[in-house]
Amino acid sequence: MKTVVLKFGGTSVGSIDRIKKVSNIILGYKKKKNKVIVVSSAMSGVTNDLIKKSKLISNQFNEAEYDVLVSTGEQAACALIAGRLSHLGLNSRSWMSWQIPIITDGPYKSSRIDKIATKELLKYINSGGIPIITGFQGINIHSRLTTIGRSGSDASAIMLAKFLKADECIIYTDVEGVFTTDPRLHKKAKKIERIEYDEMLEMSSLGSKVMQPTSVQDAKLNIIDIRVKSSFINKPGTLITKSFKKKDFSDQIITGISSTKNDAKITIAGVKDKPGVAAHIFEPLSKNLINVDMVVQNISLNGKETDLTFTIKSEDIKKTEKIIRENKNITYKKISFDKDLAKVSIIGVGMITTPGITYRMFKALASEKINIMVISTSEIKISVLISSKLVKKAITVLHKEFKLD
């Protein structure tokens, strides 16, 4: 008898009709003699509405109370699913994170799951019950509710699969699986049948919205295979798994193409080059929660000055400029900003052993007269910064170049 963890996202439980459909999916797994554990997000829109309410109360709403407030969305969804399953004649009940308990560590709003008590849960599952567990939340050592961050229900499902030693962890969402690129930007995008953790981690961190990077990282660290499926269409979905042999996944070099938007480029020219100068620039940005992405440094021929270029999100431009201009630890000649930029990345483990990928990417972009402003690379990805107006054109030509159509 297999043990399966089924996680349903906000869109999957976004209405009463959808909750009824989800309940039928759960019923299908139970009819196949599986032990079933369900993790649910809040109904779509509910968490955002609760966050808006907290902001109307105070622009410095207490973080512990924030977690109590936003975690109520999952509680409502779980009760509705359990109620529907009971209506269908199944033994089911909702479980709040504190009832299990799911122990978390770290700050409010962004805790991480540390351990999960399984004794009572396993007793209930082995008796034939179907627990409907609130995702996105846990309880800390002070017996206060905590939340795991946006899309934290995925992390809840993955960690439950780990502690319950489940055979499968299936993430149900509103898409069929992971695609080679965003289908809204390129109609010839196709579903990926199987993808490695590292590739999925790069894709999610570089713009793919199917899963959060932290959830993929949890799956990789705990060697939990994940299948991403649609709750609206009965198709196999995408398997996210550990490394597999070259012969098992054909000779595809590039697995997918991701893109971000609303990026901005900052160049600090003529910075006096000395040990620690980069740290002096980036430390205050970090303390002000400004995420720095691509970084390029060019040393002058005389070795005394450097030009430093890096990217941030466009909404952080004014804040970043103020921090740099007020920074007494650096001297420079000029600072310049470019906005309305985007990052396009190709990802694939095949590029580790395949020469010429960088050349092919740049040649393809040049054929469409797409200018590259910044480049960053890792073993399995190449990212370029371009004008946001050219993203769709860049994805189209790269998708064709690397035979993903």
Summary of the structure (lengths in Angstrom):
residues: 405
radius of gyration: 23.6
end to end distance: 39.6
largest distance: 79.3
contacts: 1348
relative contact order: 0.10
helix: 37%
strand: 28%
